Amino acid sequence: MKTKQLIIALSTALFSSGLLAHNIQLNSNLPVVSVQQDGEIKVNGDNVQYQEWNSAQLAGKVRIVHHFAGRTAAKEKNEALIQAIKKAGFDRNKYQTTSIINADDAVIGTGIFVKNSAEKGKKENPHSQVVLDQQSAVKNAWQLREKDSAVIVLDKTGKVQFVSEGKLSNQYINEVIDLVGKLINQ
């Protein structure tokens, strides 16, 4: 009887914590998804344009993909990782950060602020890839949690080497930075 209760308790903990929520598999490509409205932000001087974005385009460089809801709390969950990436100073010829902002998962009435923030972020970090998703296409395709943040590390072939939803601990941030460094040097 105690074994059955233990199995139920462990199963409940795993499913309720969201550990098994996403459909992203290690050593596999991300599920293919396209963002048509608005998509990838391109900046040329003061001119901001949007173009369709597709996850199949992620191969070619080592990447940290940071997907987050268009909410300050979700963005700030992994701000320490963003600072660690900047501090690491990875070779931009071999590495790129891809930020995917789910504007569909924003507080009602804040959509314009989310869009302006995304454009400002792209202007401040022109070497990073910034994608604005107005229809939760990525969240739905990858089965990510609402109102949250996800971090995914891809090798240069586009295969997933790390994935986590929620706030990363300092230990995980160090592991991610070390992993990216190793992948860049392969």
Contacts in CASP RR format, 6 or more apart in sequence:
PFRMAT RR
TARGET T0000
AUTHOR 0000-0000-0000
METHOD contacts of the structure
MODEL  1
MKTKQLIIALSTALFSSGLLAHNIQLNSNLPVVSVQQDGEIKVNGDNVQY
QEWNSAQLAGKVRIVHHFAGRTAAKEKNEALIQAIKKAGFDRNKYQTTSI
INADDAVIGTGIFVKNSAEKGKKENPHSQVVLDQQSAVKNAWQLREKDSA
VIVLDKTGKVQFVSEGKLSNQYINEVIDLVGKLINQ
14 20 0 8 1.000
18 145 0 8 1.000
18 165 0 8 1.000
21 143 0 8 1.000
21 144 0 8 1.000
21 145 0 8 1.000
21 165 0 8 1.000
22 142 0 8 1.000
22 143 0 8 1.000
22 144 0 8 1.000
22 145 0 8 1.000
22 150 0 8 1.000
22 163 0 8 1.000
22 165 0 8 1.000
23 31 0 8 1.000
23 142 0 8 1.000
23 143 0 8 1.000
24 30 0 8 1.000
24 31 0 8 1.000
24 142 0 8 1.000
24 152 0 8 1.000
24 160 0 8 1.000
24 163 0 8 1.000
25 160 0 8 1.000
26 160 0 8 1.000
26 161 0 8 1.000
26 162 0 8 1.000
26 163 0 8 1.000
27 159 0 8 1.000
27 160 0 8 1.000
27 161 0 8 1.000
28 159 0 8 1.000
28 160 0 8 1.000
29 56 0 8 1.000
29 59 0 8 1.000
29 158 0 8 1.000
29 159 0 8 1.000
29 160 0 8 1.000
30 55 0 8 1.000
30 58 0 8 1.000
30 65 0 8 1.000
30 142 0 8 1.000
30 152 0 8 1.000
30 154 0 8 1.000
30 158 0 8 1.000
30 160 0 8 1.000
31 55 0 8 1.000
31 141 0 8 1.000
31 142 0 8 1.000
32 54 0 8 1.000
32 55 0 8 1.000
32 56 0 8 1.000
32 141 0 8 1.000
33 54 0 8 1.000
33 55 0 8 1.000
33 137 0 8 1.000
33 138 0 8 1.000
33 141 0 8 1.000
33 142 0 8 1.000
34 52 0 8 1.000
34 53 0 8 1.000
34 54 0 8 1.000
34 55 0 8 1.000
34 137 0 8 1.000
35 52 0 8 1.000
35 53 0 8 1.000
35 54 0 8 1.000
35 100 0 8 1.000
35 131 0 8 1.000
35 132 0 8 1.000
35 133 0 8 1.000
35 134 0 8 1.000
35 135 0 8 1.000
35 137 0 8 1.000
35 138 0 8 1.000
36 52 0 8 1.000
36 135 0 8 1.000
36 137 0 8 1.000
37 134 0 8 1.000
37 135 0 8 1.000
38 50 0 8 1.000
38 103 0 8 1.000
38 115 0 8 1.000
38 132 0 8 1.000
38 133 0 8 1.000
38 134 0 8 1.000
39 50 0 8 1.000
39 51 0 8 1.000
39 52 0 8 1.000
39 53 0 8 1.000
39 131 0 8 1.000
39 132 0 8 1.000
39 133 0 8 1.000
39 134 0 8 1.000
40 50 0 8 1.000
40 51 0 8 1.000
40 52 0 8 1.000
40 53 0 8 1.000
40 129 0 8 1.000
40 130 0 8 1.000
40 131 0 8 1.000
41 48 0 8 1.000
41 49 0 8 1.000
41 50 0 8 1.000
41 118 0 8 1.000
41 119 0 8 1.000
41 122 0 8 1.000
41 130 0 8 1.000
41 131 0 8 1.000
41 132 0 8 1.000
42 48 0 8 1.000
42 49 0 8 1.000
42 50 0 8 1.000
42 51 0 8 1.000
43 49 0 8 1.000
43 119 0 8 1.000
43 122 0 8 1.000
43 123 0 8 1.000
43 126 0 8 1.000
48 119 0 8 1.000
48 122 0 8 1.000
48 123 0 8 1.000
50 132 0 8 1.000
53 131 0 8 1.000
55 138 0 8 1.000
55 141 0 8 1.000
58 65 0 8 1.000
58 98 0 8 1.000
58 154 0 8 1.000
58 158 0 8 1.000
59 154 0 8 1.000
59 156 0 8 1.000
59 157 0 8 1.000
59 158 0 8 1.000
60 156 0 8 1.000
60 157 0 8 1.000
60 158 0 8 1.000
61 94 0 8 1.000
61 95 0 8 1.000
61 96 0 8 1.000
61 156 0 8 1.000
62 90 0 8 1.000
62 94 0 8 1.000
62 95 0 8 1.000
62 96 0 8 1.000
62 153 0 8 1.000
62 154 0 8 1.000
62 155 0 8 1.000
62 156 0 8 1.000
62 180 0 8 1.000
62 181 0 8 1.000
62 183 0 8 1.000
62 184 0 8 1.000
63 95 0 8 1.000
63 96 0 8 1.000
63 97 0 8 1.000
63 98 0 8 1.000
63 152 0 8 1.000
63 153 0 8 1.000
63 154 0 8 1.000
63 158 0 8 1.000
64 81 0 8 1.000
64 85 0 8 1.000
64 97 0 8 1.000
64 98 0 8 1.000
64 151 0 8 1.000
64 152 0 8 1.000
64 153 0 8 1.000
64 154 0 8 1.000
64 176 0 8 1.000
64 180 0 8 1.000
65 98 0 8 1.000
65 100 0 8 1.000
65 150 0 8 1.000
65 151 0 8 1.000
65 152 0 8 1.000
65 153 0 8 1.000
65 154 0 8 1.000
66 78 0 8 1.000
66 81 0 8 1.000
66 82 0 8 1.000
66 97 0 8 1.000
66 98 0 8 1.000
66 99 0 8 1.000
66 100 0 8 1.000
66 149 0 8 1.000
66 150 0 8 1.000
66 151 0 8 1.000
67 99 0 8 1.000
67 100 0 8 1.000
67 102 0 8 1.000
67 138 0 8 1.000
67 139 0 8 1.000
67 142 0 8 1.000
67 144 0 8 1.000
67 149 0 8 1.000
67 150 0 8 1.000
67 152 0 8 1.000
68 74 0 8 1.000
68 75 0 8 1.000
68 77 0 8 1.000
68 78 0 8 1.000
68 99 0 8 1.000
68 100 0 8 1.000
68 101 0 8 1.000
68 102 0 8 1.000
68 148 0 8 1.000
68 149 0 8 1.000
68 150 0 8 1.000
69 75 0 8 1.000
69 102 0 8 1.000
69 105 0 8 1.000
69 106 0 8 1.000
69 139 0 8 1.000
69 146 0 8 1.000
69 147 0 8 1.000
69 148 0 8 1.000
69 149 0 8 1.000
70 101 0 8 1.000
70 102 0 8 1.000
70 103 0 8 1.000
70 105 0 8 1.000
70 106 0 8 1.000
70 110 0 8 1.000
70 114 0 8 1.000
71 105 0 8 1.000
71 106 0 8 1.000
71 107 0 8 1.000
71 147 0 8 1.000
73 147 0 8 1.000
74 105 0 8 1.000
74 147 0 8 1.000
74 148 0 8 1.000
74 149 0 8 1.000
75 101 0 8 1.000
75 149 0 8 1.000
77 148 0 8 1.000
77 149 0 8 1.000
77 166 0 8 1.000
77 167 0 8 1.000
78 149 0 8 1.000
78 151 0 8 1.000
78 166 0 8 1.000
78 167 0 8 1.000
78 168 0 8 1.000
80 168 0 8 1.000
80 170 0 8 1.000
80 173 0 8 1.000
81 151 0 8 1.000
81 168 0 8 1.000
81 173 0 8 1.000
81 176 0 8 1.000
82 97 0 8 1.000
84 173 0 8 1.000
84 174 0 8 1.000
84 176 0 8 1.000
84 177 0 8 1.000
85 97 0 8 1.000
85 177 0 8 1.000
85 180 0 8 1.000
88 177 0 8 1.000
88 180 0 8 1.000
88 181 0 8 1.000
90 180 0 8 1.000
90 181 0 8 1.000
90 184 0 8 1.000
91 184 0 8 1.000
92 127 0 8 1.000
94 156 0 8 1.000
94 184 0 8 1.000
95 180 0 8 1.000
95 184 0 8 1.000
96 127 0 8 1.000
96 128 0 8 1.000
96 129 0 8 1.000
97 125 0 8 1.000
97 128 0 8 1.000
97 129 0 8 1.000
98 128 0 8 1.000
98 129 0 8 1.000
98 130 0 8 1.000
98 131 0 8 1.000
99 128 0 8 1.000
99 129 0 8 1.000
99 130 0 8 1.000
99 131 0 8 1.000
100 131 0 8 1.000
100 133 0 8 1.000
100 138 0 8 1.000
101 114 0 8 1.000
101 118 0 8 1.000
101 130 0 8 1.000
101 131 0 8 1.000
101 132 0 8 1.000
101 133 0 8 1.000
102 133 0 8 1.000
102 136 0 8 1.000
102 138 0 8 1.000
102 139 0 8 1.000
103 111 0 8 1.000
103 114 0 8 1.000
103 115 0 8 1.000
103 118 0 8 1.000
103 132 0 8 1.000
103 133 0 8 1.000
103 134 0 8 1.000
104 133 0 8 1.000
104 134 0 8 1.000
104 135 0 8 1.000
104 136 0 8 1.000
104 139 0 8 1.000
105 136 0 8 1.000
105 139 0 8 1.000
105 146 0 8 1.000
105 147 0 8 1.000
106 114 0 8 1.000
114 132 0 8 1.000
115 132 0 8 1.000
118 130 0 8 1.000
118 132 0 8 1.000
121 128 0 8 1.000
121 130 0 8 1.000
122 128 0 8 1.000
122 130 0 8 1.000
131 138 0 8 1.000
133 139 0 8 1.000
138 144 0 8 1.000
139 146 0 8 1.000
142 150 0 8 1.000
144 150 0 8 1.000
144 165 0 8 1.000
145 165 0 8 1.000
145 166 0 8 1.000
148 165 0 8 1.000
148 166 0 8 1.000
149 165 0 8 1.000
149 166 0 8 1.000
149 167 0 8 1.000
150 163 0 8 1.000
150 164 0 8 1.000
150 165 0 8 1.000
150 166 0 8 1.000
151 162 0 8 1.000
151 163 0 8 1.000
151 164 0 8 1.000
151 166 0 8 1.000
151 168 0 8 1.000
151 176 0 8 1.000
152 160 0 8 1.000
152 162 0 8 1.000
152 163 0 8 1.000
153 160 0 8 1.000
153 161 0 8 1.000
153 162 0 8 1.000
153 163 0 8 1.000
153 176 0 8 1.000
153 179 0 8 1.000
153 180 0 8 1.000
153 183 0 8 1.000
154 160 0 8 1.000
154 161 0 8 1.000
155 161 0 8 1.000
155 183 0 8 1.000
155 186 0 8 1.000
156 183 0 8 1.000
156 186 0 8 1.000
161 179 0 8 1.000
161 183 0 8 1.000
162 175 0 8 1.000
162 176 0 8 1.000
162 179 0 8 1.000
164 172 0 8 1.000
168 176 0 8 1.000
END
